C-alpha cells in the first residue's frame, strides 16, 4: 500500500518511515515552506509538495495513488471534507496518551500538569471523529516522567517511542490487521504485532 505523509517540521518521524524498507512512502506534503522534512523526502527521491491548500494536497495524494495518509507532525487541522475523502485511511501521531492532552502543546501541557506518566498515541481520524486528536486509538506506549524533567527532555524521549510506534501502526494498517468497531480498534493476530 502506498503511503502519503503530511508533515510541518523536521520530519524525524517521516525519516523513520523512509528507513523502514517495508513501507512504501509514495509522497510527502509539508504545510510549511522550509520544513526540514521536505529535504529528507528529496534526499530519498520521494516526490514532495509544499502546500497548505487541501484540494491541492488531495490531488497530489490521489495522483500518487495513496492508500494511507499519515500525519507525522502535521500542524494543521484537517477539514471535515478532507477527512471524509480519506475516511478510515488517516493515521495521526500524537505525543500524549490520548484522550489526555490533545492539541499542539501536548508535551508542555502534560509536564506543566505534573503527570508522572505520558506517552505516544497513534490513532485513526474518521468522519465520526473530526475533533482534534479524538479518533479511535490504534497503539499507545507509556513513558514515565520524573519531577525535574523539562518539556524538551520529555519530547526527546517521546521521539524515540514515536519512531518505533508509527512504523508499527503503518504496517498493521497496510496488512489489514486493524479491526475498527466504533471507538475501539482490535489488532488481529496480536501475537504477530
Secondary structure, 3 states (H helix, E strand, C coil): CEEEEEECCCCHHHHHHHCCCCCEEEEEEECCCCCHHHHHHHHCCCEEEECCCHHHHHHHHHHCCCCEEEECCCCCCCCHHHHHHCCCCEEEEECCCCCCCCCCCHHHHHHHHCCCEEEEEEEEECCCCCCCCCCCEEEEEEEECCCCCCHHHHHHHHHHHHHHHHHHHHHHHHCCCEEEECCEEEECCHHHC
